[in-house]
C-alpha cells in the first residue's frame, strides 16, 4: 500500500512570472491604445492666432511708417523753409527769430511725442513739480537706457511752459543721423561722440558750443545724459570700474562721467563776487537770478526694465506701455564746483537712481491699487494718461504728480505737499 502523495500548492503569481521571465516565455505587455487627442488642432489654433497677431503688427507698422515718412516730408522741410524765409528777421531782431524758431521746434517735438501716444506709449511724472522752475535756467541730469529716452522727454516736457522751445539737448552723435538730426543741428543742439579717443576734444567743442549758442539763442534748459552712453553698452565697463575702485555695484544705471557736467557748470553758472554760485533757495518761478539756477535729477523707469527704442516708438509694434519719470530739484548752490566733490555728488545721485529703479521694478508689477486719488484724472497737453502706481513706489519716491495738484475733494482743496498727507487722503478716498 503506497503512502498518500502530498498536495502541491500552486506557486504565487509573482514567482510564476519571475520563472517564466527567466525562461523567456513571458512576452512584453501589449501597448494600450491611447485615446485620440486634438493637440494638433490646438497647436494649429495657437499658430493661427499668432499669425494673425504678427500680420496685424506688420500691417500697423507699415501704415505707421508710411505716415511717419509723409509726416516728416511735410513738417521738416516746412521748418527749414520757414527759417530760410525768416533769415532777414534774424539780422534785424535775433531774439524774435529764435523765439519763432523755438515755437516751430516745439511743434515738431509735439509731433514726435504724438507718435508714441498714438501707439499707447504714455508717461506719468512723479516727484518735484518742475513746472515752477520752467522760466529759470536749469540742467536736467537723465539716466540713459535707449534712444526712446529722448522721445519720452519730448512727450513729458510739452506742458512745461517755454521749456521745450528754449532748451538745448546734449545727445549721442547717433541722433544726428535720424530724421530729426537736421532739425537739432539748426536748433543748436550738441552731439557728443563717445570714446576715450574723442573725449577731450568733445569737451573743448562743447565749451565753444555753449559760449557761441546758448546765450545768443536765449536757451534756458539743457538736457544731459551723464552716463555717456546707453545702459546696455556701458554697464559691464562701469561695473568693472566700480569693482576696481571700490565703488557701488550698479545694475540699472552706470556711474556718471564728470566731463560734460563740469563744462556746463563752469560755462553757465553765474558767479558772484565772493565766488558763490548765484542761485535761489526756493523753487520760485519769479526768480530773476542770472545763470544756471537749478539741477533737475531725472529718472526714467520702464516697466520690467524694458526700454523703448526709437524704432519701437515709430513702428509701434510693442504693446501699450506706461513710462514713469521722476524729478528731484536741487538749487545750484547745493551742487559743488570742485571736481572731486562734484564727482561724489554725481555718484550719489546715480546711487539713488539705482535704489529708485530697483524698488520700482520689484513693486510696480505687483500693483493692484484702485484708489482714485492715485489717478491723474485729467490728462494734460502732452497726452498723459492715468495710471495706478504701487503704494510702495509712492512711499519710496515721495511722489507728487502734477495733475494731483488740481484734484479737488468736495468742499475743500487737496494740496499734495507731503507724501504722508497724500497717503492719508488716499485712504479717505478709498472709503
C-alpha positions as CSV (number, residue, x, y, z in Angstrom):
1,X,0.0,0.0,0.0
2,X,1.5,3.3,-1.2
3,X,1.6,6.2,1.1
4,X,-0.7,9.1,0.1
5,X,1.0,11.7,-2.1
6,X,1.4,15.2,-0.7
7,X,-0.6,18.0,-2.3
8,X,1.4,20.7,-4.0
9,X,0.1,24.2,-3.8
10,X,0.4,26.4,-6.9
11,X,3.3,28.9,-6.8
12,X,2.4,32.5,-6.2
13,X,1.8,34.6,-9.3
14,X,5.0,36.7,-8.8
15,X,7.2,33.6,-8.6
16,X,5.5,32.2,-11.7
17,X,6.1,35.4,-13.6
18,X,9.7,35.5,-12.5
19,X,10.3,31.9,-13.6
20,X,8.6,32.5,-16.9
21,X,10.6,35.6,-17.4
22,X,13.9,33.6,-16.9
23,X,12.8,31.1,-19.4
24,X,11.9,33.8,-21.9
25,X,8.3,32.5,-22.1
26,X,6.7,35.8,-20.9
27,X,6.1,38.4,-23.6
28,X,6.0,42.2,-23.0
29,X,2.5,43.5,-22.3
30,X,0.7,44.8,-25.3
31,X,0.7,48.5,-25.5
32,X,-2.6,50.1,-24.6
33,X,-4.3,52.2,-27.3
34,X,-4.3,55.8,-26.5
35,X,-7.4,57.9,-27.0
36,X,-7.0,60.3,-29.9
37,X,-6.2,63.8,-28.9
38,X,-6.7,67.1,-30.7
39,X,-3.4,68.7,-29.7
40,X,-2.6,69.3,-33.4
41,X,-5.8,71.3,-33.7
42,X,-4.9,73.3,-30.6
43,X,-1.4,73.9,-31.9
44,X,-2.9,75.0,-35.2
45,X,-5.3,77.4,-33.5
46,X,-2.5,79.0,-31.5
47,X,-0.4,79.3,-34.6
48,X,-3.2,80.9,-36.5
49,X,-3.8,83.3,-33.6
50,X,-0.1,84.2,-33.5
51,X,0.0,84.6,-37.3
52,X,-3.0,87.0,-37.1
53,X,-1.3,89.0,-34.4
54,X,2.0,89.1,-36.4
55,X,0.2,90.1,-39.5
56,X,-1.7,92.9,-37.7
57,X,1.5,94.1,-36.2
58,X,3.3,94.2,-39.5
59,X,0.4,96.0,-41.2
60,X,0.2,98.5,-38.4
61,X,4.0,99.0,-38.6
62,X,3.9,99.6,-42.3
63,X,1.0,102.0,-42.0
64,X,2.7,103.9,-39.2
65,X,6.0,104.0,-41.1
66,X,4.3,105.4,-44.2
67,X,2.5,108.0,-42.1
68,X,5.8,109.0,-40.4
69,X,7.6,109.4,-43.7
70,X,4.8,111.6,-45.0
71,X,4.7,113.5,-41.7
72,X,8.5,114.1,-41.9
73,X,8.4,115.0,-45.6
74,X,5.9,117.8,-44.8
75,X,6.9,119.0,-41.4
76,X,10.7,119.1,-41.5
77,X,11.1,120.8,-44.9
78,X,8.4,123.3,-43.8
79,X,10.5,124.0,-40.7
80,X,13.6,124.6,-42.8
81,X,11.8,126.7,-45.4
82,X,10.2,129.0,-42.8
83,X,13.6,129.6,-41.2
84,X,15.2,130.4,-44.6
85,X,12.4,132.9,-45.3
86,X,12.9,134.4,-41.8
87,X,16.7,135.0,-42.2
88,X,16.2,138.8,-42.8
89,X,14.4,138.9,-39.4
90,X,17.5,137.2,-37.8
91,X,19.6,140.1,-38.9
92,X,17.1,142.7,-37.7
93,X,15.8,141.0,-34.5
94,X,17.8,138.0,-33.5
95,X,15.8,137.3,-30.3
96,X,12.5,137.4,-32.2
97,X,13.9,135.0,-34.8
98,X,14.9,132.4,-32.2
99,X,11.6,132.8,-30.5
100,X,9.7,131.8,-33.7
101,X,12.2,129.0,-34.3
102,X,11.5,127.7,-30.8
103,X,7.8,127.7,-31.4
104,X,8.3,125.7,-34.6
105,X,10.7,123.4,-32.8
106,X,8.2,122.7,-30.0
107,X,5.6,121.8,-32.6
108,X,8.0,119.3,-34.2
109,X,8.7,117.7,-30.8
110,X,4.9,117.5,-30.2
111,X,4.6,115.7,-33.5
112,X,7.2,113.1,-32.4
113,X,5.5,112.8,-29.0
114,X,2.2,112.1,-30.7
115,X,3.7,109.1,-32.5
116,X,4.2,107.4,-29.1
117,X,0.9,108.5,-27.8
118,X,-0.8,107.0,-30.9
119,X,0.8,103.7,-30.2
120,X,-0.2,103.8,-26.5
121,X,3.1,104.8,-25.1
122,X,2.3,107.3,-22.3
123,X,4.1,108.9,-19.5
124,X,3.4,109.5,-15.8
125,X,5.5,112.0,-13.9
126,X,6.4,111.9,-10.2
127,X,8.4,113.9,-7.7
128,X,9.0,117.6,-7.7
129,X,6.9,119.8,-9.9
130,X,9.4,121.1,-12.5
131,X,6.9,123.5,-14.0
132,X,7.5,126.0,-11.2
133,X,11.1,126.4,-12.4
134,X,10.3,126.4,-16.1
135,X,11.2,130.1,-16.5
136,X,14.5,129.7,-14.8
137,X,17.7,128.2,-16.2
138,X,18.2,124.6,-15.3
139,X,20.2,121.5,-16.2
140,X,18.5,118.1,-16.4
141,X,20.6,115.0,-15.5
142,X,18.9,111.9,-17.0
143,X,19.7,108.2,-16.9
144,X,20.1,106.8,-20.4
145,X,18.7,103.4,-21.4
146,X,17.8,103.6,-25.0
147,X,17.1,106.0,-27.9
148,X,13.5,106.2,-26.7
149,X,14.6,108.2,-23.7
150,X,14.7,111.4,-25.9
151,X,11.2,110.7,-27.2
152,X,9.9,110.2,-23.7
153,X,11.3,113.5,-22.6
154,X,9.8,115.2,-25.7
155,X,6.4,114.0,-24.5
156,X,6.6,114.8,-20.9
157,X,8.1,118.3,-21.3
158,X,5.4,119.6,-23.7
159,X,3.3,121.1,-21.0
160,X,6.2,122.8,-19.1
161,X,5.7,126.3,-20.4
162,X,8.6,127.6,-22.5
163,X,10.9,124.8,-21.7
164,X,10.8,122.9,-25.0
165,X,11.4,125.9,-27.2
166,X,14.2,127.2,-25.1
167,X,16.1,124.0,-24.3
168,X,19.3,122.6,-25.6
169,X,19.9,118.9,-26.0
170,X,23.2,117.1,-25.5
171,X,22.8,113.7,-27.3
172,X,24.8,110.9,-28.7
173,X,26.0,111.6,-32.2
174,X,23.9,108.7,-33.5
175,X,20.8,111.0,-33.3
176,X,22.5,113.2,-35.9
177,X,21.6,110.6,-38.5
178,X,18.0,110.2,-37.6
179,X,15.1,112.0,-39.2
180,X,15.4,114.7,-36.6
181,X,19.1,115.3,-36.9
182,X,18.9,118.3,-39.3
183,X,16.3,120.0,-37.0
184,X,18.5,119.5,-34.0
185,X,21.5,120.9,-35.8
186,X,19.6,124.1,-36.8
187,X,18.1,124.4,-33.3
188,X,21.6,124.3,-31.8
189,X,21.8,121.0,-30.0
190,X,25.1,119.4,-29.4
191,X,26.0,115.8,-30.5
192,X,28.6,114.1,-28.4
193,X,30.9,111.5,-29.9
194,X,31.7,108.8,-27.3
195,X,35.1,107.1,-26.7
196,X,38.4,107.9,-25.0
197,X,39.9,109.0,-28.3
198,X,37.3,111.8,-28.7
199,X,36.7,112.7,-25.0
200,X,39.0,115.7,-24.5
201,X,38.2,117.1,-27.9
202,X,34.5,116.8,-27.4
203,X,34.7,118.7,-24.1
204,X,36.5,121.6,-25.8
205,X,33.9,121.6,-28.6
206,X,31.1,121.6,-26.0
207,X,32.6,124.6,-24.3
208,X,32.8,126.5,-27.6
209,X,29.3,125.5,-28.5
210,X,27.8,126.7,-25.2
211,X,29.7,130.0,-25.4
212,X,28.5,130.6,-29.0
213,X,24.9,129.3,-29.0
214,X,23.4,129.0,-25.5
215,X,23.1,132.7,-24.6
216,X,22.7,134.1,-28.1
217,X,19.7,131.8,-28.8
218,X,18.1,132.5,-25.4
219,X,18.3,128.9,-24.1
220,X,17.2,128.2,-20.5
221,X,17.3,124.4,-20.1
222,X,19.9,122.0,-21.1
223,X,19.4,118.2,-21.1
224,X,22.4,116.0,-20.3
225,X,22.8,112.2,-20.1
226,X,25.9,112.0,-17.8
227,X,26.4,108.2,-18.2
228,X,27.9,108.8,-21.6
229,X,26.1,106.1,-23.4
230,X,23.3,103.6,-23.3
231,X,23.0,101.3,-20.3
232,X,23.4,98.1,-22.2
233,X,26.6,99.3,-23.7
234,X,28.2,100.8,-20.6
235,X,27.1,98.5,-17.8
236,X,29.9,96.0,-17.9
237,X,32.6,98.7,-18.2
238,X,31.0,100.7,-15.4
239,X,30.8,97.6,-13.1
240,X,34.4,96.7,-13.8
241,X,35.5,100.3,-13.0
242,X,33.4,100.2,-9.8
243,X,34.9,96.9,-8.7
244,X,38.4,98.2,-9.3
245,X,37.9,101.5,-7.4
246,X,35.7,100.1,-4.6
247,X,32.6,101.9,-5.7
248,X,28.9,100.7,-5.5
249,X,27.9,97.9,-8.0
250,X,25.1,99.3,-10.1
251,X,22.8,97.3,-12.3
252,X,20.0,99.7,-13.5
253,X,22.3,102.7,-14.1
254,X,26.0,103.2,-14.7
255,X,28.4,105.5,-12.9
256,X,28.2,109.0,-14.5
257,X,31.1,110.8,-16.2
258,X,32.2,114.2,-14.9
259,X,33.4,116.0,-18.0
260,X,30.3,117.4,-19.7
261,X,28.7,118.3,-16.3
262,X,31.7,120.2,-15.2
263,X,31.9,122.1,-18.5
264,X,28.3,123.1,-18.3
265,X,28.5,124.3,-14.7
266,X,31.6,126.3,-15.4
267,X,30.1,127.9,-18.5
268,X,26.6,128.6,-17.4
269,X,26.6,129.2,-13.6
270,X,26.8,132.9,-12.8
271,X,29.4,133.6,-10.2
272,X,29.0,136.3,-7.6
273,X,31.9,138.4,-6.4
274,X,32.7,136.1,-3.5
275,X,32.7,133.1,-5.8
276,X,29.5,131.5,-4.6
277,X,27.2,130.4,-7.4
278,X,24.2,132.6,-7.8
279,X,21.1,130.6,-7.3
280,X,17.8,130.6,-5.5
281,X,17.0,128.9,-2.2
282,X,13.4,128.1,-3.1
283,X,11.7,126.9,-6.3
284,X,10.1,130.2,-7.2
285,X,9.4,130.9,-10.9
286,X,9.7,134.7,-10.3
287,X,13.4,134.5,-9.6
288,X,15.4,136.9,-11.7
289,X,18.8,135.5,-11.0
290,X,21.1,135.1,-14.0
291,X,22.8,131.9,-15.0
292,X,22.0,128.3,-14.2
293,X,19.9,128.1,-11.1
294,X,18.6,124.5,-10.8
295,X,19.8,121.0,-11.4
296,X,16.9,118.6,-12.1
297,X,17.7,115.0,-11.3
298,X,15.5,113.0,-13.7
299,X,15.0,109.2,-13.6
300,X,13.2,107.3,-16.4
301,X,11.8,103.9,-15.5
302,X,10.3,101.5,-18.0
303,X,8.1,98.6,-16.9
304,X,10.0,95.3,-16.5
305,X,13.3,97.2,-17.2
306,X,12.5,97.0,-21.0
307,X,13.3,100.4,-22.5
308,X,11.7,101.7,-25.7
309,X,13.9,102.4,-28.6
310,X,13.2,104.8,-31.4
311,X,12.2,102.0,-33.8
312,X,9.5,100.9,-31.4
313,X,8.4,104.5,-31.0
314,X,8.0,104.9,-34.8
315,X,6.6,101.4,-35.7
316,X,4.5,100.9,-32.6
317,X,4.9,97.1,-32.5
318,X,5.2,96.9,-28.8
319,X,2.1,96.7,-26.6
320,X,0.9,99.9,-24.9
321,X,3.3,100.9,-22.1
322,X,3.3,103.5,-19.4
323,X,6.8,105.0,-18.6
324,X,7.5,106.6,-15.3
325,X,9.6,109.8,-15.0
326,X,10.7,111.0,-11.6
327,X,12.0,114.5,-10.9
328,X,14.1,115.9,-8.0
329,X,15.2,119.5,-8.0
330,X,18.4,120.8,-6.4
331,X,19.3,124.5,-6.2
332,X,22.6,125.2,-7.9
333,X,24.2,126.4,-4.6
334,X,23.9,122.8,-3.3
335,X,25.9,121.5,-6.3
336,X,29.7,121.5,-5.5
337,X,32.0,123.1,-8.1
338,X,35.3,121.3,-7.2
339,X,35.9,118.2,-9.4
340,X,36.3,115.7,-6.5
341,X,33.3,116.9,-4.6
342,X,31.2,117.1,-7.8
343,X,32.1,113.5,-8.7
344,X,30.9,112.3,-5.3
345,X,27.7,114.4,-5.7
346,X,27.0,112.9,-9.1
347,X,27.8,109.3,-7.9
348,X,25.4,109.8,-5.0
349,X,22.6,110.9,-7.4
350,X,23.0,107.8,-9.5
351,X,23.2,105.5,-6.5
352,X,19.8,107.0,-5.5
353,X,18.6,106.3,-9.1
354,X,19.7,102.7,-8.7
355,X,17.7,102.4,-5.5
356,X,14.6,104.0,-7.0
357,X,14.7,101.8,-10.1
358,X,15.3,98.6,-8.1
359,X,12.3,99.3,-5.9
360,X,10.2,100.2,-8.9
361,X,11.0,97.0,-10.8
362,X,10.2,94.9,-7.7
363,X,6.9,96.6,-6.8
364,X,5.3,98.1,-9.9
365,X,4.3,94.8,-11.4
366,X,2.5,93.9,-8.1
367,X,0.3,96.9,-8.0
368,X,-3.4,96.4,-7.6
369,X,-4.2,99.9,-6.2
370,X,-7.6,101.2,-7.2
371,X,-7.9,104.3,-5.1
372,X,-9.0,107.2,-7.3
373,X,-6.6,109.7,-5.6
374,X,-3.7,107.8,-7.3
375,X,-5.1,108.6,-10.8
376,X,-4.3,111.5,-13.0
377,X,-8.0,112.1,-13.7
378,X,-7.3,114.9,-16.2
379,X,-4.8,114.5,-18.9
380,X,-2.6,117.4,-19.9
381,X,-1.5,118.8,-23.2
382,X,1.2,116.2,-23.7
383,X,-1.4,113.4,-23.7
384,X,-0.5,111.8,-20.4
385,X,-2.9,109.1,-19.4
386,X,-4.0,107.9,-15.9
387,X,-2.0,105.2,-14.1
388,X,-2.4,103.3,-10.8
389,X,1.1,103.0,-9.3
390,X,2.1,100.9,-6.4
391,X,1.8,102.4,-2.9
392,X,5.3,101.2,-2.1
393,X,6.6,103.2,-5.0
394,X,4.7,106.2,-3.6
395,X,6.3,105.9,-0.2
396,X,9.8,105.5,-1.6
397,X,9.8,108.1,-4.4
398,X,8.0,110.9,-2.5
399,X,5.6,111.1,-5.4
400,X,3.8,114.3,-6.4
401,X,2.1,114.0,-9.7
402,X,1.5,117.4,-11.3
403,X,-2.1,116.5,-12.1
404,X,-2.7,115.7,-8.4
405,X,-2.3,119.4,-7.6
406,X,-5.6,120.0,-9.4
407,X,-7.6,117.3,-7.7
408,X,-10.4,118.6,-5.5
409,X,-12.3,117.0,-2.8
410,X,-15.9,118.1,-2.3
411,X,-15.8,121.3,-0.2
412,X,-12.1,121.6,0.1
413,X,-8.9,121.8,-2.0
414,X,-6.4,119.0,-1.8
415,X,-2.8,120.1,-1.6
416,X,-0.3,117.2,-2.0
417,X,2.6,118.8,-0.2
418,X,3.6,115.8,1.9
419,X,3.6,112.1,1.0
420,X,2.1,111.2,4.3
421,X,-0.8,113.6,3.7
422,X,-1.1,112.0,0.2
423,X,-1.5,108.5,1.7
424,X,-4.0,109.8,4.3
425,X,-6.1,111.4,1.5
426,X,-5.8,108.1,-0.4
427,X,-7.3,106.2,2.5
428,X,-10.2,108.7,2.7
429,X,-10.9,108.5,-1.0
430,X,-11.0,104.7,-0.9
431,X,-13.6,104.5,1.9
